[in-house]
């Protein structure tokens, strides 16, 4: 969780790893791929009446390129579908060809793109 935060959202003060992890555990869906130890993870913490969201996808750099994230996301997606959801969604950086190739290979398709802006508060001069 610490490594995910450091890489995915280093400047976001709302991503306390303990709180994020607890949210996924409370939702009951956190998949950890094990190959002699944890090598990848993915979770689902948001859902609607018909769909579930895959997120928190992370593989430490030393384990990348071995198919662990593909297997982990595919397993989680199938688990969610098996639990009765009609579809799964996930958010990814469309500029990252590696993750997008992985997601498209297991059946995900790009639907939209957006940019997130964070504004700092203005301080009034006395």
DONU-433847 format. One record per residue: x, y, z of N, C-alpha, C in turn; residue in one letter. Coordinates in steps of 0.02 Angstrom, whole numbers, plus 50000, padded with zeros to 5 digits. Atoms other than C-alpha are relative to their C-alpha. Layout:
<rs>
(r (X,Y,Z),(X,Y,Z),(X,Y,Z),"A")
...
</rs>
This chain:
<rs>
(r (50041,49940,50000),(50000,50000,50000),(50043,50063,50000),"X")
(r (49955,49942,49999),(50141,50120,50041),(50032,50012,49932),"X")
(r (49969,49993,50066),(50226,50085,49875),(49950,50024,49948),"X")
(r (50053,49977,50046),(50062,50106,49780),(49990,50075,50008),"X")
(r (50010,49929,49987),(50034,50275,49863),(50058,50042,49975),"X")
(r (49941,49962,50020),(50212,50332,49832),(50004,50008,49924),"X")
(r (49995,49997,50073),(50199,50291,49647),(49938,50031,49968),"X")
(r (50062,49979,50034),(50016,50326,49606),(49974,50068,50023),"X")
(r (50029,49938,49974),(49971,50474,49718),(50044,50030,50054),"X")
(r (49954,49977,49948),(50124,50543,49807),(49981,50067,50032),"X")
(r (50016,49933,49974),(50053,50719,49829),(49928,50006,50024),"X")
(r (50070,49998,49979),(49876,50672,49876),(49995,49985,50074),"X")
(r (50002,50011,49928),(49853,50697,50063),(49942,49955,50023),"X")
(r (50058,50041,49982),(49689,50599,50059),(50014,49926,49994),"X")
(r (49987,50071,50012),(49775,50434,50019),(50042,49969,50055),"X")
(r (49967,50034,49945),(49828,50375,50190),(49994,49925,49987),"X")
(r (50002,50071,50019),(49876,50194,50149),(49959,49957,50048),"X")
(r (50038,50041,49952),(49799,50125,50309),(49925,50009,49990),"X")
(r (50070,49988,50011),(49632,50207,50274),(49977,49968,49935),"X")
(r (50017,50029,50065),(49633,50153,50092),(49996,49924,50006),"X")
(r (50001,50073,49992),(49676,49974,50138),(49938,49978,50039),"X")
(r (50058,50018,49960),(49539,49970,50270),(49936,50004,49958),"X")
(r (50058,49993,50044),(49413,50031,50141),(49992,49939,49955),"X")
(r (50003,50059,50043),(49456,49887,50025),(49983,49937,50041),"X")
(r (50016,50058,49958),(49451,49761,50167),(49927,50002,50022),"X")
(r (50071,49994,49980),(49282,49828,50225),(49954,49982,49942),"X")
(r (50040,50016,50059),(49216,49810,50047),(50004,49925,49985),"X")
(r (49994,50072,50008),(49275,49630,50051),(50032,49977,49936),"X")
(r (49971,50020,50063),(49367,49632,49888),(50071,50029,49992),"X")
(r (49930,49984,50012),(49557,49636,49884),(50033,49935,49979),"X")
(r (49967,50059,50027),(49649,49511,49775),(50075,50011,50002),"X")
(r (49928,49997,49998),(49832,49478,49807),(50026,49939,49963),"X")
(r (49971,50055,50038),(49927,49373,49679),(50064,49980,50035),"X")
(r (49944,50027,49962),(50054,49261,49765),(50041,49953,49957),"X")
(r (49953,50045,50034),(50207,49181,49687),(50061,49995,50045),"X")
(r (49947,50003,49950),(50313,49136,49837),(50002,50063,50043),"X")
(r (50007,49936,49965),(50253,49300,49914),(49957,50045,49957),"X")
(r (50043,49956,50039),(50140,49443,49861),(50038,50034,49943),"X")
(r (49968,49970,50058),(50182,49503,49686),(49956,50050,49963),"X")
(r (50045,49953,50032),(50028,49601,49632),(49936,50004,50040),"X")
(r (50063,49994,49965),(49864,49666,49700),(49952,50041,49958),"X")
(r (50054,49961,50030),(49698,49736,49641),(49941,49996,50048),"X")
(r (50057,49999,49956),(49543,49786,49734),(49939,50030,49967),"X")
(r (50062,49969,50022),(49364,49841,49713),(49965,50027,50061),"X")
(r (50032,49970,49942),(49288,49964,49834),(49938,50040,49983),"X")
(r (50059,49963,50020),(49152,50048,49733),(49959,49956,49954),"X")
(r (50043,50037,50045),(49003,49969,49651),(49933,50037,49994),"X")
(r (50068,49974,50009),(48832,50014,49584),(49954,49939,49996),"X")
(r (50048,50056,50003),(48677,49908,49559),(50023,49947,49949),"X")
(r (49983,50046,50053),(48751,49831,49402),(50075,49993,49986),"X")
(r (49929,50002,50017),(48937,49869,49395),(50045,50008,50060),"X")
(r (49949,49995,49947),(49095,49858,49499),(50062,50032,49970),"X")
(r (49939,49966,50022),(49255,49958,49489),(50062,49965,50026),"X")
(r (49935,50028,49983),(49428,49881,49487),(50047,50058,50010),"X")
(r (49951,49947,49987),(49561,49991,49564),(50056,49971,50043),"X")
(r (49945,50020,49956),(49715,49986,49674),(50044,49946,49967),"X")
(r (49959,50049,50035),(49806,49887,49540),(50073,50021,50009),"X")
(r (49929,49984,49988),(49990,49878,49588),(50042,49937,49999),"X")
(r (49949,50052,50000),(50139,49769,49553),(50067,50035,50014),"X")
(r (49935,49969,49986),(50308,49814,49630),(50045,49995,49939),"X")
(r (49957,49999,50059),(50438,49860,49498),(50039,49935,49989),"X")
(r (49960,50062,50008),(50542,49702,49532),(49960,49942,49971),"X")
(r (50043,50055,50024),(50392,49593,49483),(49962,50016,49936),"X")
(r (50035,49980,50061),(50331,49688,49330),(50026,49962,49939),"X")
(r (49982,50034,50062),(50331,49608,49158),(49993,49925,50003),"X")
(r (50008,50073,49993),(50288,49434,49222),(49927,49978,49993),"X")
(r (50070,50017,50009),(50100,49441,49192),(49960,49998,50064),"X")
(r (50035,50002,49936),(50055,49457,49376),(49940,50047,50002),"X")
(r (50055,49953,49999),(49948,49613,49355),(49944,49976,49955),"X")
(r (50051,50026,50046),(49858,49537,49206),(49959,49945,50034),"X")
(r (50034,50055,49966),(49818,49381,49306),(49957,50025,50058),"X")
(r (50035,49974,49941),(49767,49479,49460),(49937,50038,49979),"X")
(r (50058,49962,50023),(49651,49599,49367),(49949,49954,49967),"X")
(r (50046,50047,50031),(49576,49458,49264),(49963,49959,50053),"X")
(r (50031,50040,49947),(49544,49354,49421),(49949,50042,50039),"X")
(r (50046,49958,49963),(49465,49500,49514),(49939,50017,49957),"X")
(r (50056,49985,50044),(49358,49548,49364),(49952,49941,49995),"X")
(r (50043,50059,50004),(49295,49370,49347),(49963,49988,50065),"X")
(r (50032,50007,49935),(49260,49362,49534),(49940,50047,50006),"X")
(r (50053,49951,49996),(49156,49520,49523),(49941,49981,49954),"X")
(r (50053,50022,50045),(49059,49455,49372),(49965,49939,50029),"X")
(r (50030,50060,49969),(49032,49289,49461),(49955,50018,50059),"X")
(r (50041,49977,49944),(48959,49386,49608),(49936,50035,49976),"X")
(r (50062,49974,50026),(48824,49451,49492),(50003,50069,49968),"X")
(r (49996,49935,50033),(48889,49616,49425),(49997,49989,49924),"X")
(r (50007,50006,50073),(48847,49645,49241),(50063,50023,49963),"X")
(r (49940,49974,50033),(49008,49739,49203),(50049,50024,50053),"X")
(r (49947,49972,49958),(49173,49799,49276),(50030,50060,49964),"X")
(r (49965,49942,50027),(49259,49966,49251),(50066,50007,50038),"X")
(r (49938,49981,49966),(49432,50030,49293),(50025,50064,49970),"X")
(r (49969,49939,50025),(49526,50192,49275),(50074,49988,49992),"X")
(r (49929,50007,50014),(49697,50199,49199),(50024,50061,49963),"X")
(r (49970,49945,50038),(49815,50324,49120),(50002,49978,49927),"X")
(r (50002,50020,50070),(49775,50313,48934),(50067,50012,49965),"X")
(r (49934,49988,50029),(49952,50377,48900),(50049,49944,50017),"X")
(r (49956,50055,49981),(50025,50218,48978),(49985,49939,49956),"X")
(r (50015,50055,50046),(50036,50091,48837),(50004,49931,50031),"X")
(r (49992,50066,49970),(50089,49947,48949),(49937,49979,50037),"X")
(r (50061,50019,49964),(49941,49949,49068),(49940,49995,49954),"X")
(r (50057,50002,50046),(49819,49986,48928),(50001,49937,49957),"X")
(r (49995,50062,50039),(49883,49838,48826),(49976,49941,50043),"X")
(r (50020,50053,49953),(49860,49726,48979),(49924,50000,50008),"X")
(r (50072,49996,49987),(49684,49788,49014),(49959,49982,49937),"X")
(r (50036,50016,50062),(49630,49777,48832),(50005,49926,49984),"X")
(r (49991,50072,50013),(49699,49600,48818),(49950,49958,50040),"X")
(r (50047,50039,49960),(49583,49543,48958),(49928,50024,49992),"X")
(r (50068,49981,50017),(49431,49633,48886),(49977,50070,50015),"X")
(r (50019,49931,49986),(49430,49813,48946),(50012,50043,49938),"X")
(r (49994,49954,50057),(49407,49953,48819),(49998,50072,50026),"X")
(r (50003,49930,49979),(49442,50140,48836),(49932,50031,49982),"X")
(r (50065,49968,50011),(49281,50240,48854),(50004,50076,50005),"X")
(r (49997,49928,49990),(49331,50413,48913),(50069,50019,50027),"X")
(r (49937,49974,49974),(49479,50521,48961),(49984,50063,50038),"X")
(r (50011,49940,49962),(49489,50657,49091),(50066,50022,50032),"X")
(r (49943,49971,49965),(49611,50769,49182),(49977,50022,50068),"X")
(r (50016,49979,49932),(49612,50800,49368),(50042,50061,50018),"X")
(r (49965,49940,49978),(49657,50971,49434),(49988,50007,50075),"X")
(r (50006,49986,49929),(49690,51012,49615),(50021,50072,50011),"X")
(r (49988,49929,49989),(49679,51193,49668),(50021,50011,50073),"X")
(r (49979,49981,49933),(49770,51265,49816),(49959,50060,50021),"X")
(r (50040,49943,49977),(49673,51388,49924),(50039,50065,49994),"X")
(r (49970,49933,50003),(49706,51572,49898),(50002,50028,50070),"X")
(r (49993,49968,49934),(49769,51663,50051),(49991,50075,49991),"X")
(r (50012,49928,50004),(49705,51838,50078),(50056,50038,50036),"X")
(r (49951,49956,49967),(49828,51974,50118),(49965,50041,50053),"X")
(r (50030,49961,49946),(49794,52064,50281),(50000,50073,49986),"X")
</rs>
